[in-house]
Amino acid sequence: MPETGRIHVIQGQFEVSRGEPECCMTTVLGSCISVCIFDPQAQAGGMNHFLLAAGRTGGHASASYGVNAMELLINGVLKLGADRRRLRAHVFGGAKMVAGLKNVGALNAAFAAEFLRAEGMRIMTHSVGGDQARRINFWPSVGLAREQFIAQQVIEAAPAARPTGDVELF
């Protein structure tokens, strides 16, 4: 795949494409989620990358939040001629990256699965959880997705709480 056909999707973004076989969307995920949707007949699809399941809504709603990221992605693919009834999805990410903290990845993964079920979209691949980051490559015109786990385990321990009441000067 030539580098010119590669689109990097970072946190809070989404990208869509139609009928471009050389187009490959890619992202790297930890606790974040990426949903890749496609319509095989229209050869249209796209990828998002969101940080948290819930957050702000309204005029300045961010694509870093699940519901906004999903709506933007679906609407973007529909504008390219996709039919909602033919949309298929792949869901990736949701790792637990920091031990001792709330498992945000699991909450993100549950949100994505429930959202897609509520929208009546068929989930083709659902690879979530674990404790390793992953790289996702997605070819939207054919709906092909490839997941590669990043070899190094990146889970970190949460910093220990400092005693309160003391003042540290530096």
FIKOLZA-365565 format. One record per atom (N, C-alpha, C): atom name; x, y, z. Coordinates in pm, whole numbers, plus 50000, padded with zeros to 5 digits. Atoms other than C-alpha are relative to their C-alpha. Example, Ala and Ser with C-alpha at 12.3 -4.5 7.8 and 13.67 -1.06 7.14 Angstrom:
# residues 2
NODE  site     xx     yy     zz
NODE     N  50089  49881  50000
NODE    CA  51230  49550  50780
NODE     C  50090  50120  50000
NODE     N  49918  49881  49994
NODE    CA  51367  49894  50714
NODE     C  49923  50109  50073
END
This chain:
# residues 170
NODE  site     xx     yy     zz
NODE     N  50086  49882  50000
NODE    CA  50000  50000  50000
NODE     C  50089  50123  50000
NODE     N  49919  49878  50001
NODE    CA  50161  50330  49898
NODE     C  49958  50094  50111
NODE     N  50026  49907  49891
NODE    CA  50191  50591  50171
NODE     C  49897  50105  49962
NODE     N  50095  49897  50043
NODE    CA  49982  50833  49961
NODE     C  49856  49958  50022
NODE     N  50136  50047  49979
NODE    CA  49675  50615  50012
NODE     C  49965  49979  50145
NODE     N  50020  50024  49857
NODE    CA  49711  50604  50391
NODE     C  49946  50126  50067
NODE     N  50059  49889  49925
NODE    CA  49491  50824  50611
NODE     C  50010  49964  50148
NODE     N  49986  50022  49856
NODE    CA  49584  50847  50980
NODE     C  49884  50068  50072
NODE     N  50114  49949  49924
NODE    CA  49282  50888  51208
NODE     C  50043  50007  50146
NODE     N  49957  49984  49862
NODE    CA  49371  51031  51546
NODE     C  49878  50023  50090
NODE     N  50107  49983  49901
NODE    CA  49168  51070  51864
NODE     C  49915  50123  49970
NODE     N  50093  49890  50025
NODE    CA  48859  51283  51808
NODE     C  49974  50024  49853
NODE     N  50022  49983  50144
NODE    CA  48860  51237  51431
NODE     C  49917  49886  49942
NODE     N  50059  50104  50081
NODE    CA  48668  51043  51171
NODE     C  50034  50033  49856
NODE     N  49973  49984  50143
NODE    CA  48733  50989  50801
NODE     C  49907  49907  49924
NODE     N  50084  50083  50087
NODE    CA  48517  50854  50518
NODE     C  50059  50000  49859
NODE     N  49949  50013  50135
NODE    CA  48594  50737  50166
NODE     C  49904  49912  49920
NODE     N  50085  50082  50086
NODE    CA  48414  50588  49867
NODE     C  50076  49964  49873
NODE     N  49949  50048  50126
NODE    CA  48540  50374  49581
NODE     C  50147  50025  49974
NODE     N  49856  49979  50017
NODE    CA  48911  50429  49642
NODE     C  50073  49878  50055
NODE     N  49940  50124  49950
NODE    CA  49071  50083  49661
NODE     C  50136  50018  50066
NODE     N  49868  49978  49939
NODE    CA  49414  50227  49751
NODE     C  49992  50069  50136
NODE     N  50016  49930  49873
NODE    CA  49272  50412  50055
NODE     C  50004  49903  50118
NODE     N  49990  50078  49876
NODE    CA  49378  50264  50389
NODE     C  49998  50097  50116
NODE     N  50008  49917  49880
NODE    CA  49270  50427  50714
NODE     C  50069  49924  50113
NODE     N  49925  50065  49894
NODE    CA  49488  50358  51015
NODE     C  49993  50081  50128
NODE     N  49997  49935  49869
NODE    CA  49491  50434  51386
NODE     C  50068  49908  50099
NODE     N  49944  50077  49890
NODE    CA  49655  50321  51709
NODE     C  49911  50024  50121
NODE     N  50095  49993  49890
NODE    CA  49432  50244  52007
NODE     C  50056  49940  50128
NODE     N  49981  50059  49868
NODE    CA  49469  50185  52379
NODE     C  49861  49975  50056
NODE     N  50135  50012  49944
NODE    CA  49152  50236  52582
NODE     C  49895  50061  49906
NODE     N  50092  49941  50097
NODE    CA  48999  50433  52293
NODE     C  49936  49891  49915
NODE     N  50071  50091  50090
NODE    CA  48759  50272  52047
NODE     C  50006  50058  49860
NODE     N  50015  49964  50141
NODE    CA  48762  50277  51670
NODE     C  49891  49911  49942
NODE     N  50103  50073  50072
NODE    CA  48453  50178  51479
NODE     C  50022  50026  49852
NODE     N  49985  49992  50145
NODE    CA  48496  50104  51109
NODE     C  49868  49951  49941
NODE     N  50125  50043  50063
NODE    CA  48172  50095  50909
NODE     C  50015  50007  49849
NODE     N  49993  50002  50145
NODE    CA  48117  50016  50545
NODE     C  49871  49943  49941
NODE     N  50109  50053  50081
NODE    CA  47853  49947  50282
NODE     C  50067  49929  49884
NODE     N  49927  50072  50103
NODE    CA  47989  49670  50058
NODE     C  49951  50030  49858
NODE     N  50054  49972  50134
NODE    CA  47758  49758  49767
NODE     C  50042  50138  49951
NODE     N  49963  49863  50039
NODE    CA  47830  50132  49765
NODE     C  50152  50021  50001
NODE     N  49855  49989  49984
NODE    CA  48201  50068  49837
NODE     C  50037  50127  50075
NODE     N  49980  49882  49917
NODE    CA  48181  50342  50099
NODE     C  50019  49956  50144
NODE     N  49978  50034  49860
NODE    CA  48309  50335  50453
NODE     C  50079  50107  50069
NODE     N  49924  49905  49924
NODE    CA  48490  50514  50727
NODE     C  50040  49947  50135
NODE     N  49946  50037  49869
NODE    CA  48666  50502  51062
NODE     C  49992  50120  50093
NODE     N  49990  49895  49899
NODE    CA  48637  50700  51384
NODE     C  50096  49954  50109
NODE     N  49910  50030  49887
NODE    CA  48851  50713  51699
NODE     C  49953  50088  50116
NODE     N  50049  49919  49888
NODE    CA  48686  50819  52024
NODE     C  50060  49958  50133
NODE     N  49933  50014  49871
NODE    CA  48823  50860  52375
NODE     C  49908  49951  50111
NODE     N  50093  50030  49892
NODE    CA  48519  50837  52602
NODE     C  49861  49972  49944
NODE     N  50135  50034  50045
NODE    CA  48172  50688  52568
NODE     C  49907  50120  50007
NODE     N  50095  49889  49982
NODE    CA  47988  50993  52701
NODE     C  50076  50129  50029
NODE     N  49941  49869  49975
NODE    CA  48059  51362  52718
NODE     C  49905  50108  49956
NODE     N  50081  49885  50039
NODE    CA  47940  51698  52598
NODE     C  49919  49972  49875
NODE     N  50081  49999  50120
NODE    CA  47661  51731  52348
NODE     C  49963  50144  49972
NODE     N  50041  49865  50032
NODE    CA  47533  52036  52171
NODE     C  50088  50060  49893
NODE     N  49934  49926  50106
NODE    CA  47688  52303  51951
NODE     C  50147  49968  49979
NODE     N  49856  50024  50013
NODE    CA  48053  52229  52022
NODE     C  50034  49858  50043
NODE     N  49977  50138  49961
NODE    CA  48020  51856  52079
NODE     C  50123  49946  49930
NODE     N  49875  50051  50053
NODE    CA  48348  51678  52028
NODE     C  49985  49857  49949
NODE     N  49997  50137  50051
NODE    CA  48409  51367  51818
NODE     C  50085  49911  50090
NODE     N  49929  50082  49902
NODE    CA  48619  51250  52116
NODE     C  49903  49918  50083
NODE     N  50102  50070  49923
NODE    CA  48292  51131  52269
NODE     C  49920  49908  49907
NODE     N  50060  50106  50080
NODE    CA  48123  50814  52147
NODE     C  49879  50036  49918
NODE     N  50123  49975  50075
NODE    CA  47777  50931  52051
NODE     C  50023  50098  49886
NODE     N  49971  49903  50105
NODE    CA  47910  51227  51856
NODE     C  50083  49937  49890
NODE     N  49914  50066  50097
NODE    CA  48181  51022  51687
NODE     C  49921  49903  49913
NODE     N  50080  50096  50076
NODE    CA  47928  50757  51583
NODE     C  49906  50071  49903
NODE     N  50092  49927  50087
NODE    CA  47675  51005  51444
NODE     C  50074  50064  49882
NODE     N  49921  49939  50107
NODE    CA  47944  51191  51248
NODE     C  50045  49897  49897
NODE     N  49954  50105  50090
NODE    CA  48081  50868  51102
NODE     C  49885  49946  49915
NODE     N  50114  50055  50075
NODE    CA  47743  50725  51003
NODE     C  49949  50101  49899
NODE     N  50049  49897  50093
NODE    CA  47624  51052  50851
NODE     C  50098  50024  49886
NODE     N  49899  49982  50104
NODE    CA  47952  51090  50663
NODE     C  49994  49891  49894
NODE     N  50008  50112  50095
NODE    CA  47920  50746  50505
NODE     C  49869  50005  49921
NODE     N  50129  49988  50070
NODE    CA  47552  50800  50422
NODE     C  50007  50108  49892
NODE     N  49985  49893  50100
NODE    CA  47644  51124  50241
NODE     C  50075  49953  49876
NODE     N  49926  50055  50113
NODE    CA  47872  50916  50018
NODE     C  49917  49900  49919
NODE     N  50087  50090  50073
NODE    CA  47576  50705  49904
NODE     C  49976  49865  50063
NODE     N  50025  50126  49930
NODE    CA  47579  50422  50156
NODE     C  49853  49991  50042
NODE     N  50136  50026  49954
NODE    CA  47249  50266  50258
NODE     C  50008  49946  50143
NODE     N  49997  50038  49859
NODE    CA  47192  50238  50634
NODE     C  49971  49851  50020
NODE     N  50036  50142  49983
NODE    CA  47040  49890  50590
NODE     C  50113  49905  49965
NODE     N  49890  50087  50041
NODE    CA  47362  49756  50437
NODE     C  50127  50023  50082
NODE     N  49879  49967  49926
NODE    CA  47608  49907  50686
NODE     C  50043  49883  50090
NODE     N  49936  50103  49919
NODE    CA  47845  49663  50855
NODE     C  50107  50069  50084
NODE     N  49904  49934  49910
NODE    CA  48085  49737  51141
NODE     C  50106  49905  50052
NODE     N  49891  50063  49925
NODE    CA  48416  49637  51295
NODE     C  50024  50090  50121
NODE     N  49976  49922  49877
NODE    CA  48487  49746  51656
NODE     C  50132  49952  50062
NODE     N  49868  50032  49946
NODE    CA  48839  49761  51801
NODE     C  50035  50093  50115
NODE     N  49944  49917  49893
NODE    CA  49018  49891  52112
NODE     C  49949  49960  50136
NODE     N  50055  50022  49867
NODE    CA  48901  49927  52468
NODE     C  50091  49925  50096
NODE     N  49908  50069  49910
NODE    CA  49215  49795  52638
NODE     C  50004  50070  50136
NODE     N  49978  49942  49867
NODE    CA  49280  49848  53009
NODE     C  50148  50035  50006
NODE     N  49862  49956  50015
NODE    CA  49596  50054  52986
NODE     C  50067  50041  50131
NODE     N  49942  49959  49873
NODE    CA  49643  50167  53347
NODE     C  49936  49919  50112
NODE     N  50050  50082  49889
NODE    CA  49612  49924  53638
NODE     C  49960  50091  50116
NODE     N  50041  49926  49882
NODE    CA  49427  50050  53942
NODE     C  49904  50115  49975
NODE     N  50096  49895  50032
NODE    CA  49206  50298  53759
NODE     C  49875  49937  49939
NODE     N  50125  50043  50063
NODE    CA  48852  50271  53626
NODE     C  50028  49947  49860
NODE     N  49977  50061  50131
NODE    CA  48837  50050  53316
NODE     C  49918  50074  49893
NODE     N  50066  49917  50101
NODE    CA  48743  50319  53065
NODE     C  49984  49923  49870
NODE     N  50007  50079  50123
NODE    CA  48819  50081  52778
NODE     C  49878  49911  49994
NODE     N  50117  50088  49996
NODE    CA  48547  49838  52887
NODE     C  49872  50080  49983
NODE     N  50118  49914  50016
NODE    CA  48294  50122  52915
NODE     C  49985  50045  49856
NODE     N  50003  49958  50140
NODE    CA  48388  50245  52567
NODE     C  49952  49886  49909
NODE     N  50037  50116  50083
NODE    CA  48356  49895  52418
NODE     C  49852  49967  50015
NODE     N  50142  50028  49977
NODE    CA  48015  49838  52579
NODE     C  49913  50104  49931
NODE     N  50076  49895  50067
NODE    CA  47893  50173  52450
NODE     C  49992  49973  49850
NODE     N  49997  50020  50144
NODE    CA  48002  50098  52092
NODE     C  49910  49883  49958
NODE     N  50082  50117  50034
NODE    CA  47840  49753  52087
NODE     C  49852  50031  50015
NODE     N  50141  49967  49978
NODE    CA  47513  49885  52231
NODE     C  49949  50100  49896
NODE     N  50038  49901  50101
NODE    CA  47505  50182  51994
NODE     C  49972  49931  49866
NODE     N  50016  50068  50129
NODE    CA  47551  49959  51689
NODE     C  49878  49907  50001
NODE     N  50120  50085  49990
NODE    CA  47287  49712  51812
NODE     C  49873  50085  49989
NODE     N  50117  49912  50004
NODE    CA  47041  49998  51868
NODE     C  49974  50054  49860
NODE     N  50013  49951  50137
NODE    CA  47109  50122  51514
NODE     C  49972  49887  49900
NODE     N  50027  50114  50086
NODE    CA  47055  49771  51375
NODE     C  50114  49965  49906
NODE     N  49885  50029  50085
NODE    CA  47407  49746  51231
NODE     C  50062  49867  50039
NODE     N  49937  50130  49979
NODE    CA  47567  49406  51191
NODE     C  50147  50021  50036
NODE     N  49861  49992  49957
NODE    CA  47896  49377  51381
NODE     C  50073  49879  49944
NODE     N  49924  50106  50065
NODE    CA  48139  49174  51170
NODE     C  50117  49954  50088
NODE     N  49886  50028  49914
NODE    CA  48439  49195  51406
NODE     C  49985  50082  50126
NODE     N  50008  49931  49872
NODE    CA  48441  49282  51775
NODE     C  50120  49954  50081
NODE     N  49877  50037  49930
NODE    CA  48795  49273  51916
NODE     C  50035  50112  50097
NODE     N  49982  49896  49899
NODE    CA  48809  49469  52239
NODE     C  50058  49940  50128
NODE     N  49951  50042  49870
NODE    CA  48969  49455  52581
NODE     C  50148  49966  49998
NODE     N  49860  50035  49984
NODE    CA  49298  49312  52695
NODE     C  50078  50113  50064
NODE     N  49916  49898  49939
NODE    CA  49592  49520  52810
NODE     C  50111  50046  49906
NODE     N  49901  49958  50098
NODE    CA  49779  49592  52488
NODE     C  49940  50098  49900
NODE     N  50041  49910  50107
NODE    CA  49762  49872  52239
NODE     C  49994  49922  49869
NODE     N  50013  50066  50130
NODE    CA  49672  49781  51881
NODE     C  49997  50102  49889
NODE     N  50007  49919  50122
NODE    CA  49715  49924  51534
NODE     C  49891  49938  49912
NODE     N  50108  50043  50088
NODE    CA  49413  49906  51305
NODE     C  50025  50059  49861
NODE     N  49999  49957  50140
NODE    CA  49427  49925  50925
NODE     C  49865  49961  49942
NODE     N  50134  50024  50055
NODE    CA  49095  49955  50740
NODE     C  49994  50052  49858
NODE     N  50020  49964  50140
NODE    CA  49026  49956  50367
NODE     C  49850  50015  49978
NODE     N  50144  49977  50000
NODE    CA  48679  50119  50348
NODE     C  49927  49956  49874
NODE     N  50071  50036  50123
NODE    CA  48600  50039  49984
NODE     C  49964  49852  49996
NODE     N  50030  50144  49998
NODE    CA  48607  49663  50057
NODE     C  49961  49950  50138
NODE     N  50039  50038  49864
NODE    CA  48542  49660  50433
NODE     C  50100  49910  50070
NODE     N  49898  50085  49940
NODE    CA  48866  49477  50513
NODE     C  50068  50074  50115
NODE     N  49932  49943  49885
NODE    CA  49014  49541  50857
NODE     C  50109  49904  50047
NODE     N  49890  50081  49947
NODE    CA  49344  49422  51001
NODE     C  50043  50060  50133
NODE     N  49960  49959  49865
NODE    CA  49441  49438  51368
NODE     C  50137  49940  50030
NODE     N  49867  50046  49958
NODE    CA  49801  49415  51493
NODE     C  50021  50048  50143
NODE     N  49969  49961  49863
NODE    CA  49875  49408  51863
NODE     C  50142  50051  50006
NODE     N  49868  49944  49982
NODE    CA  50168  49619  51964
NODE     C  50072  49912  50103
NODE     N  49931  50105  49925
NODE    CA  50425  49377  52105
NODE     C  50024  50035  50146
NODE     N  49968  49964  49863
NODE    CA  50521  49568  52417
NODE     C  49872  50023  50080
NODE     N  50114  49978  49912
NODE    CA  50271  49549  52700
NODE     C  50016  50139  50060
NODE     N  49986  49861  49959
NODE    CA  50199  49911  52788
NODE     C  49919  50035  50124
NODE     N  50078  49970  49880
NODE    CA  49988  49875  53101
NODE     C  50091  50063  50106
NODE     N  49924  49928  49899
NODE    CA  50106  50112  53371
NODE     C  49924  49997  50131
NODE     N  50065  49991  49870
NODE    CA  50038  50127  53741
NODE     C  49961  50145  50024
NODE     N  50042  49865  49964
NODE    CA  49843  50427  53865
NODE     C  50094  50054  50108
NODE     N  49911  49944  49897
NODE    CA  50057  50665  54071
NODE     C  49936  49987  50138
NODE     N  50049  50012  49864
NODE    CA  50026  50614  54445
NODE     C  49956  50137  50050
NODE     N  50051  49874  49945
NODE    CA  49826  50877  54628
NODE     C  50099  50052  50104
NODE     N  49911  49939  49902
NODE    CA  50037  51119  54827
NODE     C  49921  50033  50125
NODE     N  50070  49961  49877
NODE    CA  49954  51187  55189
NODE     C  49953  50145  49989
NODE     N  50053  49864  50004
NODE    CA  49739  51494  55233
NODE     C  50041  50075  50126
NODE     N  49969  49918  49883
NODE    CA  49804  51781  55470
NODE     C  50141  50053  50000
NODE     N  49863  49952  50008
NODE    CA  50169  51822  55383
NODE     C  50013  50095  49883
NODE     N  49969  49909  50107
NODE    CA  50305  52100  55170
NODE     C  50143  49971  49955
NODE     N  49867  50023  50054
NODE    CA  50595  52030  54941
NODE     C  50043  50123  49924
NODE     N  49946  49883  50066
NODE    CA  50803  52326  54836
NODE     C  50117  49958  49913
NODE     N  49886  50030  50086
NODE    CA  51043  52316  54547
NODE     C  50046  50124  49929
END
